[in-house]
Amino acid sequence: MEDRYVRSRIAKASVVNIFSQMGTHNHHSYNFNEQFEFAGKAKTWSLIAIVIGVLSILYGFFLDPSEHHAHRTFANLLLMSYYVTCVCAAGAFFLALQFVAQAGWSASLLRIPQAFAKALPITAIILIVVCVSGLLSHNLYHHWNHEGITDPNSPEYDAIIANKAAFLNVPFFIIRQVVFLGIYSAFAITLAKFSNQEDLEGGLSNYKKSFKTSAIFLVIFGFTTPIWSFDTIMSLEAHWFSTMFGWYNFAAMWVSGLCVITITAILLKRAGYMSWLNDSHFHDLGKLVFAFSIFWTYVWFAQFLLTWYANIPEETVYFYKRWEDNYKPWFWLNIVVNFVAPILVLMTRDAKRRTNTLLVMCIVLLMGHWLDYYLMIMPGTVEEHPAFGITEIGIAIGFAGLFAFIMLTKLSKKPLIAQNHPFLEESLHHSI
């Protein structure tokens, strides 16, 4: 049944191709062996950004005059390592979603999220190193990771944390991080491998493998990403919990990943690559960015509203911290940037088809979700001593440069189009 469906889609795409060749567009003018050359300004600026990041980390640990400089530096390292890992995981999720949905429109741009997926093992290792270092130095997760907190005879005893100790303990925490990120990375690399084999072998064999692998991955990813976000971010404030927090993090991850995919596609096309991408492809990417910005807002508001409405003391403490003078302006700016801005800018069809508008909005949303993660992390680490300066800006620039360097290096290794994807013709003539 699946083969018949795929073959019928291929046949329809062939008919579209025949009619398109009767007009002015002929896909044979495209260079399907085109490869991205990672050199020049792109490579230079990414390396400069990495150097800025390294210098900012050294400044944060050794030169920052603030009293809580180590906590602050670790908090920023966690923020950015988690952020870039989420973007790479979103690339793997995008791939799997397209295969399971048997989507045709995206077939010609899959090399971009594949590059994200190939970068995932590297960013995952960095995140694990940051988490383990933060645990061992007690600069992260100190709400549940200090001596005597689970000992009833200790003055540091905390009954709430003691009840969670079977789950929140250092060995099990590290094991979960390694297992979850290891599984995501293995699936990401496997999907990229099947696509590369498809280029060499043709046929439907590798596409069918990708479909089955993606279905398994989506089930695992769906059940484990909430736990991963509980561990990595929510446990920074271990007294508090929310069953919606995992989906809130997933929404931020997905919007951020879509934004980076869109930015990469626009910049590649402007650089003379991927000439087959048209306004309809960008329109679909814009629709996804817009729709899931609304979904992020729904989860954000539901978590906030229900906590306020129920007035549950153990839950309101989370928002009380973010209601203090140090965080309150950022709390409201978060919703303005991540909800109001896309509503006002991306609502219309034309806005989603204008690459200048889409590019600016995606950059704004990436900055907005950096702020979103900042508000998730800082009150549980630096608490009432937040700051904004060289450490925050420099580490963010450094990780952006590192991601760009790794992702563009991976992107340059293969042709920019999946040449034997069964729905390639449908994507090349995508029009909405």
Secondary structure, DSSP 4 states (H G I P E B T S, - for coil): -HHHHHHHHHHHHHHHHHHHHHTT--GGGS-TT-B----HHHHHHHHHHHHHHHHHHHIIIII--STTHHHHHHHHHHHHHHHHHHHHHHHHHHHHHHHHTT-STTGGGTHHHHHHHHHHHHHHHHHHHHHHHHHHHTSSSTTT-STTTT-TTSTT--HHHHHTTTTSSHHHHHHHHHHHHHHHHHHHHHHHHHHHHHHHH-SSHHHHHHHHHHHHHHHHHHHHHHHHHHHHTGGGGTT---TTHHHHHHHHHHHHHHHHHHHHHHHHHHTT--TT--HHHHHHHHHHHHHHHHHHHHHHHHHHHHHHHHT-HHHHHHHHHTTSTTTHHHHHHHHIIIIIHHHHHSSSHHHHH-HHHHHHHHHHHHHHHHHHHHHHHGGGTTTT----SHHHHHHHHHHHHHHHHHHHHHHTTSBSS-TT-TTHHHHHT---
